[in-house]
Amino acid sequence: MLEVQSLTKTYRGIPAIDHVSFRVGAGEIVGYVGPNGSGKSTTVKIVTGLLEPGEGRVLFEGHSIRDNLTAYRAAFGYVPEEAHVYTHLSGLEYLQLVGRLRNLPEPLIDLKANRLLALLGLESWRHSPITLYSKGMKQRVLIAAALIHDPRLLVFDEPLSGLDVVSARLFKDLIQQLAAEGKAILYISHVLEVVEVVCHRVIVIAKGKILADAPPAELKTTLQLANLESVFAQLVQQQDTQAVARDLVRTMAVTHG
């Protein structure tokens, strides 16, 4: 469904991503993980049509997204890492706005917006301005906005940010249900415990290059490691965090130069 072909993007001659390629099929949840500055955000901006690549292309259902960006954007839902919403609007008004931008009929907008808010625990807040919402409540509004038009592709960038335990559990069940309905899901997260549980495949990127693309179980078996966090640390050559933590505590205790 979604195919990324040899994407390259440079800033001032420095590559943010370097010939990045991967696929996300219908009914598949693909995790996209990497350390800060690895190229995840650049990839997401290109995949969502917000940024043009220097080289390479993104295909959706066999066609370049640049051929008809409007049609492509109508086919995907996106939850960004930062919850940028119109805070003067209520949750219901925000979803109504999104529904109109998606060209949904008014009766359907009202039906779906109210049901989504109720299912996400926001029914009693639906008429309150979003400025009064907590971070987790804003995140649930963004999730509702990504779902309201029944997209075929979903891009979730740190979707658990701000969610409480119950909401996070609901979201994990939700994306598995979405995949069962045939949706293609690109899941960007630092919460590797969740990625390991819900994703069919995991792509590891560091310094703009893809280091691995395989099911979590295969990565653990190949590298003979117990969990995805250990796989990630080895692949990206992560520093010895315990040693650094000890040095930080020692530095705190220094009393003279």
C-alpha positions as CSV (number, residue, x, y, z in Angstrom):
1,M,0.0,0.0,0.0
2,L,2.7,2.5,1.1
3,E,6.1,2.2,-0.5
4,V,9.1,4.4,0.2
5,Q,11.8,4.2,-2.5
6,S,15.3,5.4,-1.8
7,L,14.5,8.6,-0.1
8,T,17.3,11.0,0.4
9,K,17.2,14.5,2.0
10,T,20.1,16.7,2.9
11,Y,20.3,19.9,4.9
12,R,23.3,22.1,4.1
13,G,25.0,19.2,2.6
14,I,24.4,16.9,5.6
15,P,22.2,13.9,4.9
16,A,19.2,13.6,7.2
17,I,18.1,10.4,5.5
18,D,20.2,8.4,3.0
19,H,18.5,6.1,0.5
20,V,15.7,5.0,2.9
21,S,13.4,2.3,1.5
22,F,10.6,0.3,3.1
23,R,7.0,-0.9,2.6
24,V,3.9,-0.9,4.7
25,G,1.2,-3.3,3.4
26,A,-2.5,-3.4,4.1
27,G,-3.2,-4.9,7.5
28,E,0.4,-4.4,8.6
29,I,1.7,-2.4,11.6
30,V,5.3,-1.3,11.0
31,G,7.3,0.2,13.7
32,Y,9.8,2.9,12.8
33,V,12.4,3.5,15.6
34,G,15.7,5.3,16.0
35,P,17.6,7.6,18.3
36,N,17.0,11.4,18.3
37,G,18.4,12.9,15.1
38,S,18.2,9.6,13.2
39,G,16.0,10.8,10.4
40,K,12.5,9.7,11.6
41,S,11.0,13.1,11.5
42,T,12.3,13.9,8.1
43,T,10.9,10.6,6.8
44,V,7.5,11.3,8.3
45,K,7.4,14.8,6.8
46,I,8.1,13.3,3.4
47,V,5.6,10.4,3.8
48,T,2.9,12.9,4.8
49,G,3.6,15.2,1.9
50,L,4.9,18.1,4.1
51,L,8.4,17.9,2.6
52,E,9.8,17.0,-0.8
53,P,12.7,14.6,-0.9
54,G,16.0,15.5,-2.6
55,E,15.9,12.0,-4.2
56,G,13.6,9.1,-4.2
57,R,9.8,8.9,-4.1
58,V,6.8,7.7,-2.0
59,L,4.2,5.5,-3.7
60,F,0.7,4.9,-2.4
61,E,-1.2,2.1,-4.0
62,G,1.3,2.1,-6.8
63,H,1.2,5.8,-7.6
64,S,3.5,8.6,-6.6
65,I,1.9,10.7,-3.9
66,R,3.2,13.8,-5.8
67,D,0.9,13.0,-8.7
68,N,-2.2,14.0,-6.6
69,L,-1.3,15.1,-3.1
70,T,-4.9,16.1,-2.4
71,A,-6.2,12.6,-3.1
72,Y,-3.4,11.1,-1.1
73,R,-4.0,13.3,1.9
74,A,-7.7,12.3,1.8
75,A,-6.6,8.6,2.1
76,F,-4.5,8.8,5.3
77,G,-4.8,9.8,8.9
78,Y,-2.0,11.4,10.8
79,V,-1.3,11.9,14.5
80,P,1.7,14.2,14.8
81,E,4.2,14.1,17.6
82,E,3.2,17.6,18.8
83,A,-0.4,18.2,19.6
84,H,-1.0,21.4,17.6
85,V,-4.8,22.1,17.8
86,Y,-7.0,25.2,17.7
87,T,-7.3,25.5,21.4
88,H,-10.2,28.1,21.2
89,L,-12.4,25.4,19.7
90,S,-14.1,22.7,21.7
91,G,-13.3,19.1,21.0
92,L,-16.5,18.7,19.1
93,E,-15.9,21.8,17.1
94,Y,-12.4,20.7,16.2
95,L,-13.7,17.3,14.9
96,Q,-16.4,19.1,13.0
97,L,-13.8,21.3,11.3
98,V,-11.7,18.3,10.4
99,G,-14.7,16.5,9.1
100,R,-15.6,19.4,6.8
101,L,-12.0,19.6,5.6
102,R,-12.4,15.9,4.7
103,N,-15.6,16.8,2.8
104,L,-17.8,14.5,4.9
105,P,-21.6,15.3,5.0
106,E,-22.7,17.3,8.1
107,P,-25.0,14.6,9.6
108,L,-22.2,12.0,9.3
109,I,-19.7,14.5,10.9
110,D,-21.9,15.0,13.9
111,L,-22.6,11.3,14.3
112,K,-19.0,10.2,14.1
113,A,-17.5,13.1,16.1
114,N,-19.8,12.6,19.0
115,R,-19.3,8.8,19.0
116,L,-15.5,9.1,18.7
117,L,-15.4,11.5,21.6
118,A,-17.6,9.3,23.7
119,L,-15.6,6.2,23.0
120,L,-12.3,8.0,23.8
121,G,-13.7,9.2,27.2
122,L,-14.3,12.9,26.2
123,E,-18.1,13.0,26.0
124,S,-18.4,15.3,29.0
125,W,-15.7,17.6,27.7
126,R,-17.0,17.8,24.1
127,H,-18.3,21.4,24.4
128,S,-15.3,22.7,26.5
129,P,-12.5,24.6,24.8
130,I,-9.4,22.5,24.1
131,T,-7.3,25.0,26.0
132,L,-8.8,23.4,29.2
133,Y,-7.8,19.9,28.1
134,S,-4.8,18.0,29.5
135,K,-2.0,16.8,27.1
136,G,-3.5,13.3,27.1
137,M,-7.0,14.7,26.3
138,K,-5.6,16.7,23.4
139,Q,-3.9,13.5,22.1
140,R,-7.2,11.7,22.2
141,V,-8.8,14.5,20.1
142,L,-6.0,14.1,17.6
143,I,-6.5,10.4,17.4
144,A,-10.2,10.9,16.8
145,A,-9.4,13.5,14.1
146,A,-7.1,10.9,12.4
147,L,-9.9,8.3,12.3
148,I,-13.0,10.3,11.5
149,H,-12.7,9.9,7.7
150,D,-12.0,6.1,7.8
151,P,-8.5,6.4,6.2
152,R,-6.7,3.5,4.5
153,L,-3.3,4.5,5.8
154,L,-2.5,5.8,9.3
155,V,0.7,7.4,10.5
156,F,1.1,7.6,14.2
157,D,4.1,9.7,15.5
158,E,4.6,9.1,19.3
159,P,0.8,8.5,19.7
160,L,1.1,7.4,23.4
161,S,2.5,10.9,24.4
162,G,0.5,12.1,27.4
163,L,-1.9,9.2,27.5
164,D,-2.8,7.6,30.8
165,V,-2.5,3.8,31.4
166,V,-6.1,3.1,30.4
167,S,-6.0,5.2,27.3
168,A,-2.6,3.7,26.2
169,R,-4.1,0.2,26.6
170,L,-7.1,1.2,24.5
171,F,-4.8,2.7,21.8
172,K,-2.8,-0.5,21.6
173,D,-6.0,-2.5,21.2
174,L,-7.2,0.0,18.6
175,I,-4.3,-0.2,16.3
176,Q,-4.4,-4.0,16.3
177,Q,-8.1,-3.8,15.4
178,L,-7.4,-1.2,12.7
179,A,-4.8,-3.6,11.2
180,A,-7.3,-6.4,11.3
181,E,-9.6,-4.2,9.2
182,G,-6.9,-3.9,6.6
183,K,-5.5,-0.5,7.4
184,A,-1.8,0.1,6.8
185,I,-0.1,1.6,9.9
186,L,3.3,3.3,10.2
187,Y,4.0,3.6,14.0
188,I,6.8,5.9,15.1
189,S,7.7,5.6,18.8
190,H,10.4,5.5,21.5
191,V,8.4,3.1,23.6
192,L,10.0,0.0,22.5
193,E,8.1,-2.3,24.8
194,V,4.9,-1.4,23.0
195,V,6.5,-1.5,19.5
196,E,7.7,-5.1,20.3
197,V,4.2,-6.2,21.2
198,V,2.0,-4.5,18.5
199,C,4.2,-4.3,15.4
200,H,4.5,-6.9,12.8
201,R,7.8,-5.5,11.6
202,V,10.3,-3.1,13.0
203,I,12.5,-0.7,11.0
204,V,15.5,0.6,12.9
205,I,17.1,3.8,11.5
206,A,20.2,5.6,12.7
207,K,22.2,8.4,11.2
208,G,19.8,8.5,8.3
209,K,20.3,4.9,7.2
210,I,18.1,1.8,7.7
211,L,20.0,-0.7,9.9
212,A,17.3,-3.4,10.1
213,D,13.8,-4.3,8.8
214,A,12.3,-7.5,10.3
215,P,9.8,-8.9,12.7
216,P,10.7,-8.3,16.4
217,A,11.1,-12.0,17.1
218,E,13.4,-12.4,14.1
219,L,15.6,-9.5,15.2
220,K,15.9,-10.9,18.7
221,T,16.7,-14.4,17.4
222,T,19.3,-13.2,14.9
223,L,21.1,-11.1,17.5
224,Q,20.5,-13.5,20.3
225,L,19.1,-10.8,22.6
226,A,16.2,-11.0,25.0
227,N,14.1,-7.9,24.0
228,L,13.8,-5.2,21.4
229,E,15.4,-2.6,23.6
230,S,18.6,-4.7,23.7
231,V,18.4,-5.1,19.9
232,F,18.0,-1.4,19.4
233,A,20.9,-0.6,21.7
234,Q,23.2,-2.9,19.8
235,L,22.2,-1.9,16.4
236,V,22.6,1.9,17.0
237,Q,25.7,1.3,19.1
238,Q,24.0,3.0,22.1
239,Q,26.3,4.1,24.9
240,D,26.7,2.2,28.1
241,T,23.9,4.0,29.9
242,Q,24.7,2.5,33.3
243,A,28.2,3.8,33.1
244,V,27.1,7.2,32.0
245,A,24.5,7.3,34.9
246,R,27.3,6.5,37.4
247,D,29.5,9.3,36.0
248,L,26.6,11.7,36.2
249,V,26.1,10.9,39.9
250,R,29.8,11.3,40.5
251,T,29.8,14.6,38.8
252,M,26.9,15.8,41.0
253,A,29.0,15.0,44.0
254,V,32.1,17.1,42.9
255,T,32.7,19.9,45.4
256,H,35.8,21.6,43.9
257,G,37.6,22.0,40.6
